[in-house]
Amino acid sequence: MGKRQANVTRRDFMRGTVGAAIGVSMAHDRAGATTRAPRPARVVLVRDEQALDARHAVNTVALTRMLGELATRVTGEPTAADAWHSLVRPEDVVGLVATDHLNPTHPELIDAVRTAVVAAGVPAQRVRMAQGGPDAVRPCTALIALPALKAHWLTGIGTVLKNYITYSGAPSKYHDANNVKLGEIWQLPIVKGKTRLVVVDALRPLCDKGPQPDPRYMWDYRGLLGGTDPVAVETVCLRIITEKRQALRGEPWPLSPPPLCVTAADETYGLGTSRWSEITLDRVGWTQDALV
Amino acid sequence: MSLILASAVSIAPPVRVGAWSRPESPQVVAPADIFGYMDGAGELYLAYRLVRLEAYEYTAEEEDPILLELYRLESSDDGYGLLSSDWGGEPVALDSAWPATPPRALYGAGLLRAWSDDLYLRVLATTETAASRAAVIELGRAVVAGRPSPPPPELATALPETVAGSYQLRIDRVTFLRSHLVLNSIYFLGTANLLGLSRTTEAVAASYARAGAEGSARLRVFVVRYPTEDAAHEALAQLREGYLHRFDATDAGGGSADEWPEAAAHRTVTSRVEDGWMGCRIDGRQLVLVFEAPDAVTANAVLGKVRP
């Protein structure tokens, strides 16, 4: 796992041969690009202008409403309560996987998710904060990924896929060149199949890579993104960040390094789709400066 | 390292600034402990040869905190390098003795970044207000007062203002660096360290744009200075193996990919790749590279103009 140093170049990225460069056997066309069956996915974007005030403080009433709308749309259930009942079972041990670095997940969002999960019948003592090493995820039977939307200076984007890096037990193995392999962490036996929902905190994203938070690149987007395909959700996140960067500079300002881990999660690890053409984006609420 | 640490005398920033006051002692972070302080972000400061970090949190009863971070580095060039990774923000003349250009301090949205000799400052107000802005800038002024202000790295100032006729240097896109991680954060070349960058190399990454043209009419130019000529040749060989030989590169009449290390030692070599023409030239221990040129003529013209 992550032992072989990946060597992916700019040319691989432009040719669509990232998977081949990693050296994982997949079907490729004559040019080396990966071929696979279509993977349709649905991503929900909910925004509310009232979600943050002028000092960026969270309006918890609006946030709870947004979260319910998101869960309903993702699951197709008629109400928020039904939606959460369909996502978790009373016998589950539910891990909430928030981010605590760079652009931390808002605690109000974590609380809102916890409340919804408990209301769906999971005893409060079986809902735990599950960010950490393998021991944090091992007892969990269900995970709700709760990353915050942000760019990252080593991986291009550091939102959904990077959120589980500590589950590898050796995060440093995924630094530097091997961050392209972040998708394989989602395939570990202690992780695979447990993620019931991805909810991205896009209330106040960070669109440049840092490596430390720079307030010039944070803005009040006042949104939540959600879905069950982590790669599709990450792909929409990428689009928002890319568009924001271009808007800030008035010229193309691509993420660098490019988000190779997203392409690889699709083409190499089969976690979901990174192809915009396969993603249905369901937009709800405030539309101003939505960027997607 | 212990000698370096011992010689890195602490700076004593003001005890009070506006409504804010600091603790008596800073949090001191050695390079080996940088990841504990800031997770993976520490790679950036190691890449610019961090000697030690001193951090103070200024607090006030009615205001959000202000964080002052003082990064002591091995050289003034490293301090310039950190500032040069992003020239955005409002230039602030913290010291009246500073030369007018380039800016040595930049402020935006509550964050002040400054280069002062071998020191890089980062002063961040959790919430930007008129009072916190004034305090942040006052802290910056106090820290840099009386300190030397050496010139920018020679490599960064030696770039020609114009190349290939109409391409002009973007002075807001000139970055001094020593690490492939930093290079990739500006211009992704490859996950491997294809140019053999290290603490002992110096490099500058720059963009040139054609006057009056839209977005894509630009060139990327890199100049790398290695400790020895052999190191420069090794780097070029590595680039050939890792970048050109992965796929077919089209000969532009200046040498094929197979010829690169040998030919480049004596003349300019260019090849066509996916995003345009790339080219290379070795002059002694210095390697000059151009990417995204529209044609071989332009690539050659750039390489002919950018010289030690």
Interface residues (C-beta under 8 A of the other chain):
Chain A: Q5 A6 N7 V8 T9 R10 R11 D12 F13 M14 R15 A21 R55 H101 L102 W153 L154 H175 D176 A177 N178 V180 D208 K209 G210 P211 Q212 P213 D214 P215 R216 M218 E251 P252 S256 P257 P258 L260
Chain B: M38 D39 G40 A41 G42 E43 L44 D86 G88 G89 G108 A109 G110 L111 R122 L124 T127 E128 L181 N184 S185 I186 Y187 F188 L189 G190 T191 A192 L194 G215 S216 G242 Y243 R246 F247 V273 E274 D275
